[in-house]
Amino acid sequence: MVGYAVCAVAWVSASAVQLAADRRVKRSLARGNRNSALGTLAAATLGRVWLVALAILLVGLSDRESGLAAAVLAAALVTVHLAGMTIGRLISPDEERAVSARLSKGGGGRGI
């Protein structure tokens, strides 16, 4: 149960970080600052991975079975999260195209 609890707390914390990052990305894009938006998105993504991985590692060092439970729960959560994101993007492709267009707008052929 300790592994599940630690993983759940790490996952909820990582989701809160992503929510805050998404808000900052939207503000940066509204100001036309693509570099800031991409940097925020990259930092939040890497931070979330490290947060969950370190939580699994720390609980695994204290008790191997709890670490395994945390790792299995994290794998299940990541799988469900990615599937949900994919389905969400398939349902609303217009919104995703608008975000992609805003990120690449004004690049002058240089890309992002």
Biopython code that builds the backbone (N, CA, C, O; Angstrom):
import numpy as np
from Bio.PDB.StructureBuilder import StructureBuilder

atoms = [
    (1, "MET", "N", (0.817, -1.199, 0.000)),
    (1, "MET", "CA", (0.000, 0.000, 0.000)),
    (1, "MET", "C", (0.861, 1.264, 0.000)),
    (1, "MET", "O", (0.465, 2.293, -0.549)),
    (2, "VAL", "N", (2.027, 1.181, 0.612)),
    (2, "VAL", "CA", (2.911, 2.350, 0.655)),
    (2, "VAL", "C", (3.336, 2.734, -0.758)),
    (2, "VAL", "O", (3.363, 3.917, -1.099)),
    (3, "GLY", "N", (3.665, 1.751, -1.573)),
    (3, "GLY", "CA", (4.063, 2.017, -2.957)),
    (3, "GLY", "C", (2.962, 2.692, -3.745)),
    (3, "GLY", "O", (3.214, 3.642, -4.486)),
    (4, "TYR", "N", (1.736, 2.205, -3.587)),
    (4, "TYR", "CA", (0.603, 2.815, -4.278)),
    (4, "TYR", "C", (0.400, 4.255, -3.824)),
    (4, "TYR", "O", (0.154, 5.142, -4.641)),
    (5, "ALA", "N", (0.502, 4.482, -2.520)),
    (5, "ALA", "CA", (0.281, 5.830, -1.980)),
    (5, "ALA", "C", (1.349, 6.798, -2.473)),
    (5, "ALA", "O", (1.041, 7.924, -2.866)),
    (6, "VAL", "N", (2.600, 6.360, -2.452)),
    (6, "VAL", "CA", (3.685, 7.235, -2.902)),
    (6, "VAL", "C", (3.537, 7.555, -4.384)),
    (6, "VAL", "O", (3.698, 8.704, -4.794)),
    (7, "CYS", "N", (3.235, 6.554, -5.173)),
    (7, "CYS", "CA", (3.059, 6.778, -6.609)),
    (7, "CYS", "C", (1.871, 7.690, -6.880)),
    (7, "CYS", "O", (1.943, 8.560, -7.748)),
    (8, "ALA", "N", (0.790, 7.502, -6.153)),
    (8, "ALA", "CA", (-0.392, 8.346, -6.348)),
    (8, "ALA", "C", (-0.089, 9.800, -6.011)),
    (8, "ALA", "O", (-0.490, 10.704, -6.743)),
    (9, "VAL", "N", (0.618, 10.029, -4.905)),
    (9, "VAL", "CA", (0.972, 11.400, -4.531)),
    (9, "VAL", "C", (1.906, 12.013, -5.573)),
    (9, "VAL", "O", (1.737, 13.174, -5.947)),
    (10, "ALA", "N", (2.888, 11.246, -6.044)),
    (10, "ALA", "CA", (3.808, 11.751, -7.070)),
    (10, "ALA", "C", (3.066, 12.056, -8.362)),
    (10, "ALA", "O", (3.355, 13.056, -9.019)),
    (11, "TRP", "N", (2.110, 11.205, -8.736)),
    (11, "TRP", "CA", (1.358, 11.408, -9.976)),
    (11, "TRP", "C", (0.475, 12.655, -9.881)),
    (11, "TRP", "O", (0.405, 13.442, -10.825)),
    (12, "VAL", "N", (-0.184, 12.829, -8.763)),
    (12, "VAL", "CA", (-1.040, 14.009, -8.589)),
    (12, "VAL", "C", (-0.186, 15.278, -8.583)),
    (12, "VAL", "O", (-0.580, 16.294, -9.157)),
    (13, "SER", "N", (0.968, 15.223, -7.943)),
    (13, "SER", "CA", (1.875, 16.370, -7.933)),
    (13, "SER", "C", (2.372, 16.683, -9.346)),
    (13, "SER", "O", (2.435, 17.845, -9.748)),
    (14, "ALA", "N", (2.717, 15.652, -10.082)),
    (14, "ALA", "CA", (3.180, 15.841, -11.456)),
    (14, "ALA", "C", (2.061, 16.413, -12.333)),
    (14, "ALA", "O", (2.323, 17.226, -13.220)),
    (15, "SER", "N", (0.839, 15.999, -12.092)),
    (15, "SER", "CA", (-0.295, 16.545, -12.850)),
    (15, "SER", "C", (-0.517, 18.017, -12.529)),
    (15, "SER", "O", (-0.873, 18.800, -13.409)),
    (16, "ALA", "N", (-0.307, 18.392, -11.272)),
    (16, "ALA", "CA", (-0.426, 19.797, -10.893)),
    (16, "ALA", "C", (0.661, 20.631, -11.575)),
    (16, "ALA", "O", (0.404, 21.755, -12.008)),
    (17, "VAL", "N", (1.861, 20.085, -11.669)),
    (17, "VAL", "CA", (2.948, 20.770, -12.372)),
    (17, "VAL", "C", (2.576, 20.955, -13.844)),
    (17, "VAL", "O", (2.796, 22.026, -14.410)),
    (18, "GLN", "N", (2.018, 19.924, -14.458)),
    (18, "GLN", "CA", (1.626, 20.017, -15.869)),
    (18, "GLN", "C", (0.517, 21.041, -16.074)),
    (18, "GLN", "O", (0.531, 21.778, -17.060)),
    (19, "LEU", "N", (-0.434, 21.095, -15.165)),
    (19, "LEU", "CA", (-1.515, 22.074, -15.266)),
    (19, "LEU", "C", (-0.968, 23.490, -15.193)),
    (19, "LEU", "O", (-1.362, 24.350, -15.982)),
    (20, "ALA", "N", (-0.068, 23.739, -14.257)),
    (20, "ALA", "CA", (0.543, 25.069, -14.145)),
    (20, "ALA", "C", (1.366, 25.392, -15.394)),
    (20, "ALA", "O", (1.350, 26.527, -15.869)),
    (21, "ALA", "N", (2.076, 24.408, -15.920)),
    (21, "ALA", "CA", (2.876, 24.622, -17.126)),
    (21, "ALA", "C", (1.990, 24.920, -18.329)),
    (21, "ALA", "O", (2.319, 25.785, -19.141)),
    (22, "ASP", "N", (0.872, 24.214, -18.449)),
    (22, "ASP", "CA", (-0.051, 24.468, -19.563)),
    (22, "ASP", "C", (-0.576, 25.899, -19.529)),
    (22, "ASP", "O", (-0.690, 26.549, -20.568)),
    (23, "ARG", "N", (-0.893, 26.384, -18.341)),
    (23, "ARG", "CA", (-1.370, 27.767, -18.216)),
    (23, "ARG", "C", (-0.283, 28.754, -18.632)),
    (23, "ARG", "O", (-0.558, 29.740, -19.316)),
    (24, "ARG", "N", (0.960, 28.482, -18.212)),
    (24, "ARG", "CA", (2.051, 29.379, -18.574)),
    (24, "ARG", "C", (2.326, 29.329, -20.071)),
    (24, "ARG", "O", (2.628, 30.357, -20.676)),
    (25, "VAL", "N", (2.226, 28.152, -20.674)),
    (25, "VAL", "CA", (2.426, 28.011, -22.120)),
    (25, "VAL", "C", (1.384, 28.833, -22.870)),
    (25, "VAL", "O", (1.718, 29.528, -23.829)),
    (26, "LYS", "N", (0.129, 28.759, -22.444)),
    (26, "LYS", "CA", (-0.925, 29.538, -23.109)),
    (26, "LYS", "C", (-0.660, 31.033, -23.002)),
    (26, "LYS", "O", (-0.871, 31.773, -23.963)),
    (27, "ARG", "N", (-0.192, 31.484, -21.823)),
    (27, "ARG", "CA", (0.127, 32.913, -21.674)),
    (27, "ARG", "C", (1.297, 33.311, -22.567)),
    (27, "ARG", "O", (1.281, 34.383, -23.172)),
    (28, "SER", "N", (2.305, 32.456, -22.651)),
    (28, "SER", "CA", (3.465, 32.752, -23.494)),
    (28, "SER", "C", (3.080, 32.794, -24.968)),
    (28, "SER", "O", (3.547, 33.661, -25.707)),
    (29, "LEU", "N", (2.242, 31.875, -25.395)),
    (29, "LEU", "CA", (1.792, 31.886, -26.786)),
    (29, "LEU", "C", (0.934, 33.109, -27.089)),
    (29, "LEU", "O", (1.004, 33.668, -28.183)),
    (30, "ALA", "N", (0.131, 33.518, -26.123)),
    (30, "ALA", "CA", (-0.695, 34.711, -26.333)),
    (30, "ALA", "C", (0.180, 35.950, -26.502)),
    (30, "ALA", "O", (-0.183, 36.865, -27.242)),
    (31, "ARG", "N", (1.326, 35.992, -25.827)),
    (31, "ARG", "CA", (2.261, 37.111, -25.965)),
    (31, "ARG", "C", (3.134, 36.958, -27.201)),
    (31, "ARG", "O", (3.842, 37.893, -27.576)),
    (32, "GLY", "N", (3.094, 35.792, -27.838)),
    (32, "GLY", "CA", (3.898, 35.547, -29.027)),
    (32, "GLY", "C", (5.302, 35.046, -28.716)),
    (32, "GLY", "O", (6.175, 35.082, -29.583)),
    (33, "ASN", "N", (5.527, 34.590, -27.513)),
    (33, "ASN", "CA", (6.838, 34.118, -27.096)),
    (33, "ASN", "C", (6.897, 32.594, -27.186)),
    (33, "ASN", "O", (6.653, 31.891, -26.205)),
    (34, "ARG", "N", (7.222, 32.099, -28.374)),
    (34, "ARG", "CA", (7.249, 30.648, -28.602)),
    (34, "ARG", "C", (8.367, 29.950, -27.859)),
    (34, "ARG", "O", (8.192, 28.832, -27.374)),
    (35, "ASN", "N", (9.530, 30.611, -27.764)),
    (35, "ASN", "CA", (10.666, 29.986, -27.080)),
    (35, "ASN", "C", (10.355, 29.731, -25.612)),
    (35, "ASN", "O", (10.699, 28.680, -25.071)),
    (36, "SER", "N", (9.715, 30.679, -24.983)),
    (36, "SER", "CA", (9.339, 30.502, -23.581)),
    (36, "SER", "C", (8.326, 29.371, -23.436)),
    (36, "SER", "O", (8.407, 28.570, -22.505)),
    (37, "ALA", "N", (7.376, 29.311, -24.359)),
    (37, "ALA", "CA", (6.358, 28.259, -24.303)),
    (37, "ALA", "C", (6.985, 26.875, -24.461)),
    (37, "ALA", "O", (6.648, 25.953, -23.719)),
    (38, "LEU", "N", (7.890, 26.729, -25.415)),
    (38, "LEU", "CA", (8.528, 25.435, -25.632)),
    (38, "LEU", "C", (9.448, 25.070, -24.467)),
    (38, "LEU", "O", (9.511, 23.907, -24.069)),
    (39, "GLY", "N", (10.149, 26.042, -23.928)),
    (39, "GLY", "CA", (11.009, 25.781, -22.778)),
    (39, "GLY", "C", (10.214, 25.339, -21.565)),
    (39, "GLY", "O", (10.610, 24.414, -20.855)),
    (40, "THR", "N", (9.095, 26.000, -21.328)),
    (40, "THR", "CA", (8.231, 25.626, -20.211)),
    (40, "THR", "C", (7.692, 24.226, -20.397)),
    (40, "THR", "O", (7.676, 23.431, -19.457)),
    (41, "LEU", "N", (7.254, 23.922, -21.594)),
    (41, "LEU", "CA", (6.718, 22.589, -21.883)),
    (41, "LEU", "C", (7.785, 21.511, -21.696)),
    (41, "LEU", "O", (7.508, 20.457, -21.123)),
    (42, "ALA", "N", (8.990, 21.768, -22.170)),
    (42, "ALA", "CA", (10.077, 20.793, -22.019)),
    (42, "ALA", "C", (10.455, 20.595, -20.550)),
    (42, "ALA", "O", (10.624, 19.465, -20.093)),
    (43, "ALA", "N", (10.585, 21.696, -19.820)),
    (43, "ALA", "CA", (10.962, 21.598, -18.403)),
    (43, "ALA", "C", (9.887, 20.863, -17.597)),
    (43, "ALA", "O", (10.207, 20.057, -16.723)),
    (44, "ALA", "N", (8.627, 21.138, -17.887)),
    (44, "ALA", "CA", (7.544, 20.476, -17.156)),
    (44, "ALA", "C", (7.509, 18.985, -17.463)),
    (44, "ALA", "O", (7.297, 18.170, -16.565)),
    (45, "THR", "N", (7.715, 18.630, -18.717)),
    (45, "THR", "CA", (7.706, 17.220, -19.095)),
    (45, "THR", "C", (8.841, 16.457, -18.413)),
    (45, "THR", "O", (8.620, 15.387, -17.846)),
    (46, "LEU", "N", (10.046, 17.003, -18.468)),
    (46, "LEU", "CA", (11.175, 16.346, -17.818)),
    (46, "LEU", "C", (11.013, 16.327, -16.302)),
    (46, "LEU", "O", (11.357, 15.342, -15.650)),
    (47, "GLY", "N", (10.494, 17.402, -15.749)),
    (47, "GLY", "CA", (10.280, 17.458, -14.307)),
    (47, "GLY", "C", (9.284, 16.416, -13.829)),
    (47, "GLY", "O", (9.475, 15.796, -12.782)),
    (48, "ARG", "N", (8.231, 16.226, -14.592)),
    (48, "ARG", "CA", (7.229, 15.215, -14.219)),
    (48, "ARG", "C", (7.828, 13.817, -14.231)),
    (48, "ARG", "O", (7.577, 13.022, -13.325)),
    (49, "VAL", "N", (8.620, 13.516, -15.255)),
    (49, "VAL", "CA", (9.251, 12.200, -15.350)),
    (49, "VAL", "C", (10.175, 11.970, -14.160)),
    (49, "VAL", "O", (10.131, 10.911, -13.534)),
    (50, "TRP", "N", (11.007, 12.951, -13.847)),
    (50, "TRP", "CA", (11.932, 12.820, -12.731)),
    (50, "TRP", "C", (11.203, 12.701, -11.403)),
    (50, "TRP", "O", (11.615, 11.926, -10.540)),
    (51, "LEU", "N", (10.138, 13.450, -11.228)),
    (51, "LEU", "CA", (9.384, 13.396, -9.977)),
    (51, "LEU", "C", (8.832, 11.999, -9.716)),
    (51, "LEU", "O", (8.982, 11.460, -8.620)),
    (52, "VAL", "N", (8.199, 11.423, -10.717)),
    (52, "VAL", "CA", (7.621, 10.086, -10.551)),
    (52, "VAL", "C", (8.723, 9.032, -10.429)),
    (52, "VAL", "O", (8.619, 8.118, -9.611)),
    (53, "ALA", "N", (9.768, 9.155, -11.235)),
    (53, "ALA", "CA", (10.864, 8.175, -11.180)),
    (53, "ALA", "C", (11.572, 8.202, -9.829)),
    (53, "ALA", "O", (11.885, 7.149, -9.272)),
    (54, "LEU", "N", (11.824, 9.382, -9.305)),
    (54, "LEU", "CA", (12.482, 9.472, -7.998)),
    (54, "LEU", "C", (11.596, 8.931, -6.878)),
    (54, "LEU", "O", (12.085, 8.305, -5.938)),
    (55, "ALA", "N", (10.297, 9.175, -6.983)),
    (55, "ALA", "CA", (9.386, 8.632, -5.974)),
    (55, "ALA", "C", (9.419, 7.106, -5.988)),
    (55, "ALA", "O", (9.447, 6.472, -4.933)),
    (56, "ILE", "N", (9.417, 6.520, -7.180)),
    (56, "ILE", "CA", (9.484, 5.062, -7.294)),
    (56, "ILE", "C", (10.817, 4.550, -6.752)),
    (56, "ILE", "O", (10.860, 3.559, -6.024)),
    (57, "LEU", "N", (11.898, 5.231, -7.112)),
    (57, "LEU", "CA", (13.215, 4.814, -6.650)),
    (57, "LEU", "C", (13.318, 4.876, -5.127)),
    (57, "LEU", "O", (13.801, 3.933, -4.501)),
    (58, "LEU", "N", (12.875, 5.960, -4.537)),
    (58, "LEU", "CA", (12.987, 6.114, -3.085)),
    (58, "LEU", "C", (12.144, 5.089, -2.329)),
    (58, "LEU", "O", (12.599, 4.519, -1.337)),
    (59, "VAL", "N", (10.931, 4.857, -2.791)),
    (59, "VAL", "CA", (10.109, 3.858, -2.102)),
    (59, "VAL", "C", (10.668, 2.456, -2.352)),
    (59, "VAL", "O", (10.551, 1.578, -1.497)),
    (60, "GLY", "N", (11.271, 2.249, -3.518)),
    (60, "GLY", "CA", (11.867, 0.952, -3.820)),
    (60, "GLY", "C", (13.110, 0.671, -2.990)),
    (60, "GLY", "O", (13.392, -0.483, -2.666)),
    (61, "LEU", "N", (13.856, 1.720, -2.645)),
    (61, "LEU", "CA", (15.026, 1.537, -1.798)),
    (61, "LEU", "C", (14.653, 1.153, -0.373)),
    (61, "LEU", "O", (15.387, 0.433, 0.303)),
    (62, "SER", "N", (13.500, 1.646, 0.073)),
    (62, "SER", "CA", (13.078, 1.309, 1.432)),
    (62, "SER", "C", (12.430, -0.080, 1.505)),
    (62, "SER", "O", (12.602, -0.795, 2.492)),
    (63, "ASP", "N", (11.685, -0.458, 0.461)),
    (63, "ASP", "CA", (11.022, -1.768, 0.437)),
    (63, "ASP", "C", (10.831, -2.174, -1.019)),
    (63, "ASP", "O", (10.133, -1.492, -1.770)),
    (64, "ARG", "N", (11.439, -3.266, -1.413)),
    (64, "ARG", "CA", (11.416, -3.678, -2.816)),
    (64, "ARG", "C", (10.005, -3.951, -3.326)),
    (64, "ARG", "O", (9.676, -3.591, -4.456)),
    (65, "GLU", "N", (9.182, -4.572, -2.517)),
    (65, "GLU", "CA", (7.813, -4.878, -2.946)),
    (65, "GLU", "C", (7.001, -3.597, -3.140)),
    (65, "GLU", "O", (6.204, -3.497, -4.073)),
    (66, "SER", "N", (7.204, -2.631, -2.268)),
    (66, "SER", "CA", (6.507, -1.349, -2.421)),
    (66, "SER", "C", (6.985, -0.625, -3.674)),
    (66, "SER", "O", (6.194, 0.009, -4.373)),
    (67, "GLY", "N", (8.269, -0.721, -3.952)),
    (67, "GLY", "CA", (8.811, -0.119, -5.171)),
    (67, "GLY", "C", (8.234, -0.741, -6.424)),
    (67, "GLY", "O", (7.930, -0.047, -7.395)),
    (68, "LEU", "N", (8.083, -2.062, -6.394)),
    (68, "LEU", "CA", (7.483, -2.755, -7.531)),
    (68, "LEU", "C", (6.025, -2.333, -7.708)),
    (68, "LEU", "O", (5.574, -2.106, -8.830)),
    (69, "ALA", "N", (5.298, -2.231, -6.609)),
    (69, "ALA", "CA", (3.899, -1.805, -6.689)),
    (69, "ALA", "C", (3.801, -0.389, -7.252)),
    (69, "ALA", "O", (2.923, -0.101, -8.065)),
    (70, "ALA", "N", (4.701, 0.492, -6.818)),
    (70, "ALA", "CA", (4.700, 1.864, -7.326)),
    (70, "ALA", "C", (5.023, 1.887, -8.812)),
    (70, "ALA", "O", (4.399, 2.629, -9.569)),
    (71, "ALA", "N", (5.995, 1.080, -9.238)),
    (71, "ALA", "CA", (6.373, 1.042, -10.652)),
    (71, "ALA", "C", (5.243, 0.500, -11.521)),
    (71, "ALA", "O", (4.996, 1.019, -12.609)),
    (72, "VAL", "N", (4.564, -0.526, -11.054)),
    (72, "VAL", "CA", (3.443, -1.093, -11.820)),
    (72, "VAL", "C", (2.311, -0.082, -11.927)),
    (72, "VAL", "O", (1.726, 0.087, -12.997)),
    (73, "LEU", "N", (2.000, 0.593, -10.820)),
    (73, "LEU", "CA", (0.954, 1.614, -10.864)),
    (73, "LEU", "C", (1.344, 2.759, -11.791)),
    (73, "LEU", "O", (0.507, 3.252, -12.547)),
    (74, "ALA", "N", (2.596, 3.187, -11.741)),
    (74, "ALA", "CA", (3.048, 4.266, -12.623)),
    (74, "ALA", "C", (2.949, 3.851, -14.089)),
    (74, "ALA", "O", (2.532, 4.651, -14.927)),
    (75, "ALA", "N", (3.321, 2.627, -14.408)),
    (75, "ALA", "CA", (3.222, 2.149, -15.785)),
    (75, "ALA", "C", (1.767, 2.137, -16.254)),
    (75, "ALA", "O", (1.472, 2.524, -17.384)),
    (76, "ALA", "N", (0.872, 1.698, -15.393)),
    (76, "ALA", "CA", (-0.551, 1.690, -15.748)),
    (76, "ALA", "C", (-1.068, 3.117, -15.933)),
    (76, "ALA", "O", (-1.816, 3.385, -16.873)),
    (77, "LEU", "N", (-0.676, 4.029, -15.047)),
    (77, "LEU", "CA", (-1.126, 5.421, -15.156)),
    (77, "LEU", "C", (-0.605, 6.084, -16.431)),
    (77, "LEU", "O", (-1.342, 6.808, -17.100)),
    (78, "VAL", "N", (0.653, 5.838, -16.765)),
    (78, "VAL", "CA", (1.215, 6.420, -17.986)),
    (78, "VAL", "C", (0.492, 5.879, -19.215)),
    (78, "VAL", "O", (0.185, 6.632, -20.139)),
    (79, "THR", "N", (0.220, 4.575, -19.225)),
    (79, "THR", "CA", (-0.479, 3.968, -20.368)),
    (79, "THR", "C", (-1.867, 4.560, -20.545)),
    (79, "THR", "O", (-2.257, 4.909, -21.659)),
    (80, "VAL", "N", (-2.606, 4.674, -19.465)),
    (80, "VAL", "CA", (-3.959, 5.244, -19.535)),
    (80, "VAL", "C", (-3.899, 6.720, -19.920)),
    (80, "VAL", "O", (-4.724, 7.195, -20.700)),
    (81, "HIS", "N", (-2.923, 7.443, -19.375)),
    (81, "HIS", "CA", (-2.784, 8.869, -19.688)),
    (81, "HIS", "C", (-2.489, 9.084, -21.173)),
    (81, "HIS", "O", (-3.114, 9.928, -21.814)),
    (82, "LEU", "N", (-1.541, 8.325, -21.716)),
    (82, "LEU", "CA", (-1.204, 8.475, -23.132)),
    (82, "LEU", "C", (-2.363, 8.062, -24.037)),
    (82, "LEU", "O", (-2.608, 8.703, -25.059)),
    (83, "ALA", "N", (-3.068, 7.008, -23.674)),
    (83, "ALA", "CA", (-4.230, 6.595, -24.467)),
    (83, "ALA", "C", (-5.312, 7.671, -24.433)),
    (83, "ALA", "O", (-5.930, 7.969, -25.455)),
    (84, "GLY", "N", (-5.534, 8.247, -23.267)),
    (84, "GLY", "CA", (-6.524, 9.318, -23.152)),
    (84, "GLY", "C", (-6.152, 10.547, -23.963)),
    (84, "GLY", "O", (-7.009, 11.164, -24.596)),
    (85, "MET", "N", (-4.859, 10.906, -23.945)),
    (85, "MET", "CA", (-4.411, 12.048, -24.750)),
    (85, "MET", "C", (-4.598, 11.777, -26.238)),
    (85, "MET", "O", (-5.021, 12.654, -26.991)),
    (86, "THR", "N", (-4.281, 10.563, -26.648)),
    (86, "THR", "CA", (-4.431, 10.212, -28.068)),
    (86, "THR", "C", (-5.897, 10.268, -28.488)),
    (86, "THR", "O", (-6.222, 10.829, -29.535)),
    (87, "ILE", "N", (-6.757, 9.706, -27.700)),
    (87, "ILE", "CA", (-8.190, 9.731, -28.015)),
    (87, "ILE", "C", (-8.708, 11.163, -28.017)),
    (87, "ILE", "O", (-9.492, 11.538, -28.889)),
    (88, "GLY", "N", (-8.280, 11.953, -27.060)),
    (88, "GLY", "CA", (-8.700, 13.353, -27.001)),
    (88, "GLY", "C", (-8.274, 14.140, -28.226)),
    (88, "GLY", "O", (-9.029, 14.974, -28.724)),
    (89, "ARG", "N", (-7.072, 13.882, -28.712)),
    (89, "ARG", "CA", (-6.594, 14.596, -29.908)),
    (89, "ARG", "C", (-7.299, 14.109, -31.167)),
    (89, "ARG", "O", (-7.485, 14.877, -32.111)),
    (90, "LEU", "N", (-7.687, 12.851, -31.186)),
    (90, "LEU", "CA", (-8.429, 12.355, -32.338)),
    (90, "LEU", "C", (-9.837, 12.935, -32.379)),
    (90, "LEU", "O", (-10.395, 13.149, -33.455)),
    (91, "ILE", "N", (-10.404, 13.186, -31.217)),
    (91, "ILE", "CA", (-11.760, 13.728, -31.150)),
    (91, "ILE", "C", (-11.784, 15.203, -31.513)),
    (91, "ILE", "O", (-12.715, 15.661, -32.175)),
    (92, "SER", "N", (-10.769, 15.957, -31.086)),
    (92, "SER", "CA", (-10.764, 17.400, -31.358)),
    (92, "SER", "C", (-9.504, 17.817, -32.109)),
    (92, "SER", "O", (-8.648, 18.498, -31.544)),
    (93, "PRO", "N", (-9.379, 17.419, -33.369)),
    (93, "PRO", "CA", (-8.161, 17.739, -34.116)),
    (93, "PRO", "C", (-8.027, 19.226, -34.455)),
    (93, "PRO", "O", (-6.907, 19.709, -34.623)),
    (94, "ASP", "N", (-9.132, 19.960, -34.558)),
    (94, "ASP", "CA", (-9.059, 21.370, -34.919)),
    (94, "ASP", "C", (-8.294, 22.170, -33.870)),
    (94, "ASP", "O", (-7.486, 23.032, -34.216)),
    (95, "GLU", "N", (-8.542, 21.893, -32.601)),
    (95, "GLU", "CA", (-7.854, 22.614, -31.525)),
    (95, "GLU", "C", (-6.356, 22.322, -31.552)),
    (95, "GLU", "O", (-5.546, 23.229, -31.361)),
    (96, "GLU", "N", (-5.984, 21.076, -31.784)),
    (96, "GLU", "CA", (-4.575, 20.716, -31.806)),
    (96, "GLU", "C", (-3.870, 21.356, -32.995)),
    (96, "GLU", "O", (-2.717, 21.772, -32.877)),
    (97, "ARG", "N", (-4.545, 21.442, -34.134)),
    (97, "ARG", "CA", (-3.940, 22.095, -35.283)),
    (97, "ARG", "C", (-3.725, 23.572, -35.009)),
    (97, "ARG", "O", (-2.730, 24.148, -35.450)),
    (98, "ALA", "N", (-4.649, 24.188, -34.284)),
    (98, "ALA", "CA", (-4.501, 25.605, -33.956)),
    (98, "ALA", "C", (-3.294, 25.821, -33.053)),
    (98, "ALA", "O", (-2.556, 26.788, -33.243)),
    (99, "VAL", "N", (-3.076, 24.952, -32.083)),
    (99, "VAL", "CA", (-1.916, 25.077, -31.192)),
    (99, "VAL", "C", (-0.633, 24.857, -31.979)),
    (99, "VAL", "O", (0.333, 25.597, -31.796)),
    (100, "SER", "N", (-0.605, 23.850, -32.852)),
    (100, "SER", "CA", (0.586, 23.593, -33.665)),
    (100, "SER", "C", (0.882, 24.763, -34.579)),
    (100, "SER", "O", (2.042, 25.120, -34.786)),
    (101, "ALA", "N", (-0.168, 25.364, -35.129)),
    (101, "ALA", "CA", (0.024, 26.515, -36.002)),
    (101, "ALA", "C", (0.591, 27.697, -35.227)),
    (101, "ALA", "O", (1.443, 28.420, -35.742)),
    (102, "ARG", "N", (0.129, 27.903, -33.992)),
    (102, "ARG", "CA", (0.650, 28.997, -33.176)),
    (102, "ARG", "C", (2.118, 28.777, -32.824)),
    (102, "ARG", "O", (2.895, 29.730, -32.772)),
    (103, "LEU", "N", (2.495, 27.532, -32.584)),
    (103, "LEU", "CA", (3.888, 27.244, -32.249)),
    (103, "LEU", "C", (4.809, 27.452, -33.443)),
    (103, "LEU", "O", (5.937, 27.914, -33.277)),
    (104, "SER", "N", (4.348, 27.119, -34.638)),
    (104, "SER", "CA", (5.207, 27.240, -35.810)),
    (104, "SER", "C", (5.030, 28.558, -36.554)),
    (104, "SER", "O", (5.774, 28.829, -37.496)),
    (105, "LYS", "N", (4.087, 29.365, -36.166)),
    (105, "LYS", "CA", (3.800, 30.633, -36.836)),
    (105, "LYS", "C", (4.993, 31.593, -36.703)),
    (105, "LYS", "O", (5.560, 31.773, -35.625)),
    (106, "GLY", "N", (5.334, 32.175, -37.801)),
    (106, "GLY", "CA", (6.378, 33.184, -37.778)),
    (106, "GLY", "C", (7.784, 32.620, -37.746)),
    (106, "GLY", "O", (8.738, 33.353, -37.484)),
    (107, "GLY", "N", (7.928, 31.328, -38.007)),
    (107, "GLY", "CA", (9.254, 30.719, -37.969)),
    (107, "GLY", "C", (10.067, 30.995, -39.208)),
    (107, "GLY", "O", (11.275, 30.758, -39.207)),
    (108, "GLY", "N", (9.445, 31.495, -40.280)),
    (108, "GLY", "CA", (10.171, 31.816, -41.485)),
    (108, "GLY", "C", (10.847, 30.598, -42.119)),
    (108, "GLY", "O", (11.913, 30.712, -42.724)),
    (109, "GLY", "N", (10.213, 29.437, -41.973)),
    (109, "GLY", "CA", (10.755, 28.223, -42.542)),
    (109, "GLY", "C", (11.831, 27.568, -41.684)),
    (109, "GLY", "O", (12.365, 26.525, -42.060)),
    (110, "ARG", "N", (12.154, 28.158, -40.545)),
    (110, "ARG", "CA", (13.201, 27.609, -39.702)),
    (110, "ARG", "C", (12.693, 26.514, -38.798)),
    (110, "ARG", "O", (13.501, 25.816, -38.185)),
    (111, "GLY", "N", (11.404, 26.333, -38.687)),
    (111, "GLY", "CA", (10.853, 25.350, -37.757)),
    (111, "GLY", "C", (10.772, 25.947, -36.368)),
    (111, "GLY", "O", (10.794, 27.166, -36.200)),
    (112, "ILE", "N", (10.678, 25.088, -35.386)),
    (112, "ILE", "CA", (10.520, 25.575, -34.004)),
    (112, "ILE", "C", (11.830, 25.755, -33.339)),
    (112, "ILE", "O", (11.883, 26.157, -32.176)),
]
sb = StructureBuilder()
sb.init_structure("model")
sb.init_model(0)
sb.init_chain("A")
sb.init_seg("    ")
for serial, (resi, resn, name, xyz) in enumerate(atoms, 1):
    if name == "N":
        sb.init_residue(resn, " ", resi, " ")
    sb.init_atom(name, np.array(xyz, "f"), 0.0, 1.0, " ", f" {name:<3s}", serial, name[0])
structure = sb.get_structure()
